[in-house]
Amino acid sequence: MKRFTTLCLLIISCLSLHAQDYPNWPADKPETGFIEDSQSKEIRSGNAILPQEIDMQDKMRTLITDMMQSASQKLNWAVTELSEYTNNNGLQNGGTPYNLRSPRGLVITFQFIVNKDSLQAWKKYQLDYSQHALDNGTQSYDNVAATTESPLYKRYQDSVNYYMNLYTTYTTAHQSEGADLFTKDKHPKYYQQKQNEFIDKMTAMTQQVQDNSGMKQMEGENALATHRFRNNTVVQVSFKVNSYVAVPVDQTSGSIKFTSVAYPVNNSKISRLFSIPENQENSNLAKWKNIMMILLGNFLLKPNEDFIYHTGFNQNGQGDEHTPKKIKSDQVQSISINIYGNKTNVEKIVKLIDVDKLNHAIVKK
């Protein structure tokens, strides 16, 4: 129980720090260090990204950022660049010659604050919940401490020590039996069994106190409330340029239930709206109510069994280090867009993404 109380204190400390150093907390905090490294020409050159590949990444960043800034102004939603990655995603090693390199990638994500009042309500809720969790943990710790001082608990503890001493004394006195002492001789096994029985009784007493604290119920209610606040407060938009796969629902941390329907987006290769119900086995996995996925350019039309779409430039030797590439590494072949939030807000952003302008940046075969 002491570890539980310490955990609550750490949670409170972390929440307070976030509240102080990031004005949009508890919305996601920008990955400033990664963004700076990804935009640094010097760092990218050191990672064997070619000058013409750097130019392509910079042009696409400018195009996408301008589009998101325009959407911010039209919707009156504050926008922040959340993350950016340009120093990975090469299918070959850095020394691969230009004519053999697959397209270099850019992954850039933006976060819109849709409703400032909702953000403030979310902040207040998180701080109130954290204080409640701390108070609950402290009380639960006190209750467990009182339980461990009770006469019944001490009797169980004495019994554990009694059978532990019997086990130690007996096995020391019968060492000459060798392996038979633990296979044929029933005494050691019996003493261990009795010891474990009383340990289980002690554990059950303290566990019952923790169960009665209502902490599990609080955590479940917090997960649902956080889910609602997040989806009503923010929208996140992620662009992946020249990524060799498009993943609408990330299930790397566990299975997530979802449904999807085609959603009309003019001049897109594929566009689907994914809906995610709240009743997941692990509610921490499903952060969003809806995800809009828009695919442009060189994508295969049929996903695999996990609903992952692959690009054509990773087929027929175009992803190896030996085959000359039909389209060079500093050219854009594919763009995938994921928009996260509730359906109403997601649809507002979709209307302000200039698909034609993005398509124009894609090199045709």
PyMOL commands that set and color helices and strands:
alter all, ss='L'
color gray80, all
select helices_A, chain A and resi 2-21+32-39+41-46+51-75+98-100+116-148+151-173+175-177+180-183+186-212+215-233+312-314+343-350+355-361
alter helices_A, ss='H'
color red, helices_A
select strands_A, chain A and resi 78-85+106-113+234-241+245-246+259-262+270-275+290-297+309-310+334-341
alter strands_A, ss='S'
color yellow, strands_A
deselect
rebuild
show_as cartoon
